Amino acid sequence: MKQVVLQSFPQGNPAPENFALVDAPMPQAGPGEILVKTLWLSLDPLIRFSIDEKRLTGVVHLQPGDVLYGGTVSEVIASNHADYPGGCLVEGRTGWREYAAVDPVGGDRVRGPMRKVDPALAPISTALGVLGMPGQTAHAAAVGMGRVQAGETVVISGAAGAVGSMAGQISKILGARVVGIAGGAAKCATLLDIGFDVAVDYKAPDFKAQLSAALPEGFDVYIDNVSGDVTVAVLPFAKFRARMPVAGFIAHYGVGMEGPGPDHMPGFMRIINSRSLEIRGFSGPVVAGEAGLAEMAQWVREGKLDYREAVVEGLENAAAAFCETFTGGNSRVGKLLVRVAAA
Ligand SMILES: NC(=O)c1ccc[n+]([C@@H]2O[C@H](COP(=O)([O-])OP(=O)(O)OC[C@H]3O[C@@H](n4cnc5c(N)ncnc54)[C@H](OP(=O)(O)O)[C@@H]3O)[C@@H](O)[C@H]2O)c1
């Protein structure tokens, strides 16, 4: 079978040569284990944390030669565990490989037992997107951390991504006016299609003027997925006691703890203090939990969430697609997935 291993630690943003597609022996299910065939692989920005040369954050840390970490939806094809019979569909973190033999209840110390996927609820790939970890993160950002209220103005960076596109729609459900920030005119047009009130293109030369026009009275909540120059531009629009759930800071993944500067800390601290800003980092799955997932499922059933998926075909194309997440060269809106095998 095929699998993707870490070839070398990336310096800065990951590049395809940091990964290698290799052959591996077909695994066998041991006592209490299941053998799964990977159908869908999720390409999440957080995978970047696991391949930092020096471990900084995150629970998984890989070495060259290790199989890449990642969320998957798989089919059980052989089972030594009564609760996970053959044919059952499961979501877990079995990595970038075609087959895996895993302990479904004790093998993943990161997130606990593998979750069973109900194909009647929605396409099974959604277990990695709107009905999975990114969906929980969007729910946690808007409902839990952001406490978005009707009539408020919410700004979202990384708005075209899996988390941002859902956080924007949840904020609309909650009655807010929603401003999305994304790179490029095409992504901004799609944000309007899926219900954002205003879309601001951070790559446009008039980005700051667009932002200013979109936020005449400032923002109540800023759901930040990217940090960097976008956040430096957004923060001066904070209203008094604005909330800022920090879902992620993708602009700084790969630059370690320091970054190249310039140092925006003085202005940042001034705004935090003078506007009584409430800034909270959080883990989406921990904050949203099962209740958040259930509410997302309810909104999907009611047709209230326009979730989109960008599908890359084949494990051999996973590394290049993952790398594009960080270079901004992608044109996708929504969740990035690899179809590893047909269901
Ligand atoms: N806290 C949690 O539990 C949790 C869970 C899931 C995800 N996250 C974090 O949430 C964020 C979004 O995740 P996601 O799954 O939605 O990601 P995603 O679907 O892969 O979208 C990421 C998008 O970020 C934008 N981006 C990349 N580099 C950028 C930069 N330097 N400046 C501005 N925008 C940049 C790109 O869109 P453009 O083309 O618009 O630039 C990219 O497509 C990430 O930071 C991720 O690590 C956190």
The ligand as a Gaussian input file, in Angstrom:
#p B3LYP/6-31G(d) Opt

LIG

0 1
 N       -8.531000      26.236000      17.488000
 C       -8.894000      25.113000      16.878000
 O       -9.366000      24.161000      17.501000
 C       -8.748000      25.016000      15.394000
 C       -9.350000      23.982000      14.668000
 C       -9.287000      24.000000      13.260000
 C       -8.567000      25.004000      12.624000
 N       -7.944000      25.950000      13.376000
 C       -7.203000      27.047000      12.746000
 O       -8.158000      27.872000      12.105000
 C       -7.574000      28.432000      10.936000
 C       -8.414000      28.083000       9.712000
 O       -8.455000      26.669000       9.555000
 P       -9.208000      26.064000       8.301000
 O       -9.363000      24.619000       8.521000
 O      -10.400000      26.892000       7.991000
 O       -8.128000      26.309000       7.153000
 P       -8.255000      26.208000       5.597000
 O       -9.602000      25.798000       5.153000
 O       -7.082000      25.414000       5.127000
 O       -8.044000      27.717000       5.123000
 C       -6.827000      28.347000       5.342000
 C       -6.810000      29.650000       4.550000
 O       -6.042000      30.616000       5.283000
 C       -5.650000      31.620000       4.383000
 N       -4.267000      32.017000       4.639000
 C       -3.164000      31.235000       4.606000
 N       -2.080000      31.980000       4.889000
 C       -2.509000      33.251000       5.087000
 C       -1.865000      34.475000       5.407000
 N       -0.526000      34.535000       5.572000
 N       -2.622000      35.592000       5.554000
 C       -3.952000      35.530000       5.393000
 N       -4.629000      34.406000       5.078000
 C       -3.921000      33.280000       4.937000
 C       -5.760000      31.039000       2.949000
 O       -6.896000      31.639000       2.332000
 P       -6.751000      32.970000       1.418000
 O       -6.601000      32.487000       0.015000
 O       -8.006000      33.716000       1.676000
 O       -5.504000      33.668000       1.860000
 C       -6.073000      29.572000       3.230000
 O       -6.832000      28.979000       2.199000
 C       -6.160000      27.904000      10.854000
 O       -5.321000      28.850000      11.461000
 C       -6.227000      26.632000      11.674000
 O       -4.982000      26.257000      12.195000
 C       -8.019000      25.973000      14.725000

